[in-house]
Amino acid sequence: MNTTVSVLFYIKRAKVNNEGICPIYTRVTIQSKRFEFSTNKYINPERWSSEGTKVKGTNEEARTINSHLDYLKNQVLEAEKRLFKKDIKVTTENFKNELFGIKEFQRMLIPIF
């Protein structure tokens, strides 16, 4: 069960709004298959460090956004640990369900009738 899970933060320059700020997205790659979700944070593209995948600077806004990105990365790693503990194969679908808390719908015999 050696699966590699990698996390990358990046800005989507294609979705620049009128104020010139871009949304920050998270990309999770599992065995060369990936999915993306928004962090719901926005930043000026000039203040984004692509090499460090974080916001440049030490002001309050940079610290709060960087700490939020660290929190999201920890959430991804915790979801990976939970899947390993449950002995479930780590696939993109299983990982998304574990990360976002989506429970698989179980069909019972009595409600069907």
C-alpha positions as CSV (number, residue, x, y, z in Angstrom):
1,M,0.0,0.0,0.0
2,N,2.7,2.4,-0.9
3,T,0.8,5.4,-2.3
4,T,2.3,8.9,-2.7
5,V,0.1,11.8,-1.7
6,S,1.4,15.2,-2.5
7,V,-0.1,18.6,-1.7
8,L,0.5,21.7,-3.7
9,F,-0.9,25.2,-3.2
10,Y,-1.1,27.5,-6.2
11,I,-3.0,30.6,-7.4
12,K,-5.3,30.5,-10.4
13,R,-4.3,33.5,-12.5
14,A,-7.2,32.8,-14.9
15,K,-9.7,33.7,-12.2
16,V,-8.4,37.2,-11.4
17,N,-11.2,39.4,-10.1
18,N,-11.7,43.2,-10.7
19,E,-9.5,44.1,-7.7
20,G,-6.6,42.1,-9.2
21,I,-6.5,39.3,-6.6
22,C,-6.4,35.6,-7.4
23,P,-7.9,32.6,-5.5
24,I,-5.5,30.1,-3.9
25,Y,-6.2,26.5,-4.7
26,T,-5.0,23.2,-3.3
27,R,-4.0,20.3,-5.6
28,V,-3.8,16.9,-4.1
29,T,-2.1,14.2,-6.3
30,I,-2.4,10.5,-5.6
31,Q,-0.7,8.1,-7.9
32,S,-0.6,10.6,-10.8
33,K,-4.4,11.4,-10.4
34,R,-5.3,14.7,-9.0
35,F,-8.1,16.8,-7.7
36,E,-8.3,20.4,-6.7
37,F,-10.3,22.5,-4.3
38,S,-10.4,26.1,-3.3
39,T,-8.9,27.3,0.0
40,N,-11.4,30.3,0.0
41,K,-8.4,32.7,0.3
42,Y,-7.3,35.3,-2.1
43,I,-4.0,37.1,-2.6
44,N,-2.4,39.5,-5.0
45,P,-0.2,37.6,-7.5
46,E,2.8,39.7,-6.8
47,R,2.8,38.6,-3.1
48,W,2.7,34.9,-4.0
49,S,5.8,32.8,-3.8
50,S,5.6,29.9,-6.3
51,E,8.8,28.3,-5.0
52,G,7.6,28.2,-1.4
53,T,3.9,27.9,-2.3
54,K,3.0,30.5,0.3
55,V,2.5,34.2,0.7
56,K,5.6,36.4,0.9
57,G,6.0,38.7,3.8
58,T,5.5,38.8,7.5
59,N,2.5,41.1,7.9
60,E,-0.8,39.9,9.5
61,E,-2.5,38.9,6.3
62,A,0.5,36.8,5.1
63,R,0.7,35.1,8.5
64,T,-3.0,34.2,8.6
65,I,-3.1,32.9,5.0
66,N,0.1,30.9,5.5
67,S,-1.3,29.4,8.8
68,H,-4.5,28.5,7.0
69,L,-2.5,26.8,4.3
70,D,-0.6,24.8,6.9
71,Y,-3.9,23.8,8.5
72,L,-5.2,22.5,5.2
73,K,-2.0,20.6,4.6
74,N,-2.3,19.0,8.0
75,Q,-6.0,18.1,7.2
76,V,-4.9,16.3,4.0
77,L,-2.2,14.4,5.9
78,E,-4.6,13.4,8.7
79,A,-7.1,12.1,6.1
80,E,-4.3,10.0,4.7
81,K,-3.5,8.6,8.1
82,R,-7.2,7.8,8.8
83,L,-7.4,5.8,5.5
84,F,-4.2,3.9,6.5
85,K,-5.6,3.1,9.9
86,K,-8.9,1.9,8.4
87,D,-6.8,-0.2,6.0
88,I,-8.6,1.3,3.0
89,K,-6.8,1.7,-0.3
90,V,-5.9,5.3,-0.9
91,T,-7.5,6.4,-4.2
92,T,-8.6,9.8,-5.2
93,E,-12.3,9.0,-4.6
94,N,-11.7,7.4,-1.2
95,F,-9.4,10.3,-0.3
96,K,-12.0,12.9,-1.3
97,N,-14.7,11.2,0.7
98,E,-12.5,11.0,3.8
99,L,-11.2,14.5,3.5
100,F,-14.6,16.2,3.0
101,G,-16.5,13.8,5.4
102,I,-18.7,12.3,2.7
103,K,-20.2,9.1,4.0
104,E,-21.0,6.3,1.7
105,F,-24.8,5.7,1.5
106,Q,-25.6,2.3,2.9
107,R,-28.8,0.7,1.7
108,M,-30.7,-1.3,4.2
109,L,-33.2,-4.0,3.4
110,I,-36.1,-2.8,5.5
111,P,-36.3,0.8,4.1
112,I,-36.2,-0.6,0.5
113,F,-39.5,-2.5,1.2
